[in-house]
Amino acid sequence: MRRRQFSRKFKVEAVKLLRERGVSLRHTAATRLMQAGVDLWEATGWLGMTVEQLEANYGHHHPDFQEEAAEVFGNRR
């Protein structure tokens, strides 16, 4: 197979894979952005969703999630 034919076939297969797996790739990206503590507005712009959607579905992955509650229990004596 010639290089040009291979390149075209690869691109077609890549598009098919992204269509099939796009949701799981988006999920992984959202999870990793939240775990890294990326600003919500910046993450939503990159992911193409609203802040409300991001917080509702991936908020528990953010490093600040339940921080205040953890401090309350951590400071008890």
Secondary structure as UniProt FT lines:
FT   HELIX           3..35
FT   TURN            36..37
FT   HELIX           40..47
FT   HELIX           51..58
FT   HELIX           59..61
FT   TURN            63..66
FT   HELIX           67..74
//
